[in-house]
Amino acid sequence: MNTPTQKSTAVVALGGNALLRRGDAPSFTNQLANIKIAAKAIAEIAKEYQVAIVHGNGPQVGLLALQNLAYDKVQPYPLDVLGAESEGMIGYMLAQELQNLMPEKEVTSLLTRIEVDPNDPSMLDPTKFVGPVYNEEEAGILAEANNWTMKRDGEFVRRVVPSPKPLNILDKKSIETLLNAGEIVICCGGGGIPVRKTDFGFTGVEGVIDKDLSATLLAKQLNADKLLILTDADAVYLDWGTENQRALRAATPTQLSEYQFPAGSMGPKVEAAADFALFGGKAYIGALEEGLDVLAEKAGTCVSV
């Protein structure tokens, strides 16, 4: 952890659905409006913390995949390349809005490669939601036409892709250097670009890494004090979607292990928060607009041992 004379380090994870709300048209205008909200929240956090930002890309990379199919004279680009595209797009938008709010601060967006196991079980059982939401009829047509796997996401249906666990952040030294120079760093975007080691170096893997697990790995490798997962839910809820739903304001990893959360949405967030808490830090899950209040434990869910 940091010494008392240094700012505490917070890794802030922004959900792809927080940057492009579920059900919203995936337009530049809608995304920019949400990024302005995110930048405002992060700017407040950055006044008190040394900040590394990890963002999701589920809606965005799925949209790129759809656009990718429009030109059929070449093979579609693989998911790792589309992930890099989304990382550059979202990173640019976030960096620009943060710099506009904090002109005295340096903000850098860094394309980040993360090593995964090509034999990860998720390669055979896709769970990561990408792209827009569909009704049952639309989903069936797209699944058949493109050989996609579809799963239910709340009241809608979405495409799912493999989501191997992150093992090692290849660009960690660059991230540390930028943070130590006092910069705000946007990194591991979309969970990072999934790559695997071969006898000839690294090559891309067809998948999308869960950004919450990457954020936890980053927080642990940076020895950060806090992990803040911001999403479109204001807390972790039990019995979500029922008349008995209720928010958990504080929980231990042991308590969280007694419940089941959806694999494609809240599940990875809870897993990530519990993992970091067991590492010795404090983890928080809450709404994008309430970031500083969540860190102050006035809102959201706090996970600690």
Disulfide bonds with the S-S distance in Angstrom:
none
